[in-house]
Structures are given as C-alpha cells and as structure tokens.
Amino acid sequence: DNLSGAMRLHSPKMQLEYGGELDQPRADMNFSGPVEQLNFKGILQANELGPVKFSAKRHLKADSSDLIGELIWPEQPATYFQSLLPAQQNWVITDGTIKGDTKFVANINKGLVASGNVTIRNGDLSLKEGEFKGIEISLPYKYDNKGFDLSYKKPLDLKIAEVNVGIPLTDIKVKVQGRLPALEKAPIRLREL
C-alpha cells in the first residue's frame, strides 16, 4: 500500500534542557511511497533560524526499522542562533555565519547515529568579561550512543583572530581530537596550538 500526505508540527516555544530555547519551531513534512519504504521531505524552521532541509527514507524489515536521512542548513547569520545560548551566560553573538549538514540513521534498537560538519565563519562573540572576534570553526563530528566524536575524519579546527578577556591575544589556532564526554582512557587531545 502506498501512502501520501503532509503534516505540520509547530509550537510557540521549545525549551532545551541546558537552557537554550527555540522560538516558534515548525516542521513542514511531506511523505509518500509504500509503507516499508516511506519517503519524507520537508523543512525545519524556528523564527529566523532555517529553513533546514530534511529528507529521509524509512526501511522497514521483519526484524528492524531504520530511518535514513540528511539535514542541510544553508549558510545564514550566526545571530539567528542566539536563542540557543542560555541567557544566564550573557554571551551575545554579534557577527558571523553558520552552515552545516548531517547524515543520520535512526533505529529503534541502536538509537541515533549521525555525522556531519558545522562551519562558523567570521564569528564575533561578546561576553560579560570581554569578546572574541574573527572566530573560524570547522567541526566534523559523529554522534552515537557513546557521545560526540569531535574529530570525525579530521580534527576540530578553531581559529580566533582576536581575544580580549583581560589579556589581549591574537591569531589563535587550535586543533583538537577526541570524544565528548571525555574519559581518562580516551581524553580530548590538543593536536596543535
């Protein structure tokens, strides 16, 4: 049997456990195909954040059910992500852009496995004690039930043009490898400073 249809999920606000929030999150989704291989396409959006393109396909077998898909968000102003920072930290995003992509597999028995890359370019962040200017991050990652691998395929690469938090620093370059949460036998390693 083939199914086809559309759905919209929305809420006035989504509170995240760590303190961030999303204003007016919305998901518009179309689905079609046979029940065993249902295709999904849509967009995810929250206020100015997005639209994030979503596509996935369900693979239903006698012993498992997988949802295999991808999320792609185009480059957009980093200030759109401000609501994701907990307000009590007094961190204000003042400039920059963010883009990313994620491929994922969700399985009822194995959970979620995802990998992708997040890129921040020319970011500026104001703190109560100072500021960071010219933030450049390339974060390849993989997520599974053990946590985040911050060096999936290559190390996390962080560059900051200027740091003003008491002592001014310029041209900071850091490369880091490891998993979060870090363990004593598997610590986060600083590869370059």
N, C-alpha and C positions, 0 to 999 in steps of 0.2 A: 504493500500500500504506500502511495505517495502522499506526503503532507506538504502544504504550503501555507504561509501566513506571515504575520508580522506582530511584533509586540513592542511596547514602550514601558520602561520602568523609570520612575522618577521619584525624587524625594526633595523636600525643601533644604535638607542639610544632612550630611553624613559625618558623624564624629568618629575619629580614628583613635584607637586605644592609647597611642603615645602622646596625643594632644593636638595633632593636626586635624583639619576638617576640610570638607569639600562642600561648596555652596551649590545648591540646585543640581546635584548629579542626575544625569539622564542617560539611558541606554536605549537606542532605537535599533531593533534587530529584525531582520527578515530571515525566514527559514524555508527550505524546500528540499524535496527529494524523498527517497524511500526511508522508512523509519530506521533501518540498520545503518544507513549512510547519510544522515541528515546534514545538509549544508547550512551554515549560519554566516550571515554578513551583516555588518552594521557599524554604528559609531557609538563611542562613549564620549560624554562631554560633561563638564562641571563648570558652570558660569563661563568664563573666558577660556578655561583650560580645555584644549582639544580643538577639533574633534580627533579622537584616537580611532583609527580604523581597526575593525575587528573582523577576522574571518576564521572559521573553524569547520571541521567536519567530524561528525560522530562515526565511530567504528564500533558497531555492536556485534559481538560474537557470543557463542554459547557460554564461554567462561569469563568474558571481560567486556568492559565498555570503556572506550577511550574517546576523549575529545582532544583533537589535534588542531592547533591553530596558531595564529600570529596576531600580534598587536603592533601597529605602526603609528607613531605620533610624529607629525611634521615639526620642523624647527619653528619655535614660537618664543615670544618674550619670556624670560625667566621670571619676571614679576607675576605672571599668571599662576605660578606655583607657590606664592606667598602663603596662602591659607594652609598649605601642607606643613609649614613650620609652626611649632607650638608657640602661641602668643607670649607665654611667660618667659621665653628665652630672649625676647626683644631683639631678634635678628630680622633685619629688613633687607630684602632683595631689591637692589636699586638699578641693576642693568644686567644684560647678558641674554643668551638664548639657550634653549634646551631642546634636544630631539632624542628620539630613541626608537628601538624596535625590540620585540620579544617574541620568540617562538616558544610554544608550550605544549605539553601533553598532560592532561588531567585524567587520572584513573582512580576509580573508587577504592581500589586496594592499595595502590602505590602512592596515591596522593598527587601532588603537582610537581612537575619538573619543568623548569623554564630556563632559557638562556637568551642573552641579547647584549645590547650595548646602549649606554646612555652617554651623551656628549653634551657638555656645557662649554659654551664659548663666550669669552669676554665678560664673565660674570663679575658683578660687584655686590658685596655683602657688607652691610653696616651693622655693627654690634654696639652694645652699650659701652664697651671698653675701647672701641676703635673700628677699623674697617679692613676689608680685603678687597683688592682691586685687580682686575685682569685675570680672573680665575678661568683656567682651561682644564677640563677633566675629560678623559676618555676612560669610561668604566665598562669593560667587558665583564659579564657576570654569568653565573649559573646558579640557580636556586633549586634545592631539593629538600627532602625532609631532614637533612643534616644542617641546613643553613645556606648562607650565601658564599659562593666561591668568588672572591673579588679579583681573581686573576685568570679567569677562563680564557684560554688561548694566548693571552699576553698580560703583563702586569697592569694594574691600575696606574695610569699616568696622570699626575697632577702638577700643574704649573700655576704659580701665582706671581703676577708682576710686582705687586706691592702689598705689604702687610704693615699696618700701623696699629699696633696694640702695645703702646708704651715705647718699645724699641722699633724703629723703622727697619724693615728688611725688604730687599728687592730681588727679583729674578729667582724665586724659589722653584726647584724642580725635584719632584719625589716620585719614585716608582715603588709600588707595594704589591706583594703577593701574599695570598692566604685566604682563610675562610673565617666567616663570622657565624656563630661565636667562635672565637679563637680558643684553642686548647693548649695546655702545656706541651703536649707532644706534637701539636700542629699549630705553632704560633704564626702570627702575621709577620712577614719578613720584609724589612726595608731593603730594597734592591739598589736604590740609587738616591742620593741626597746631595 
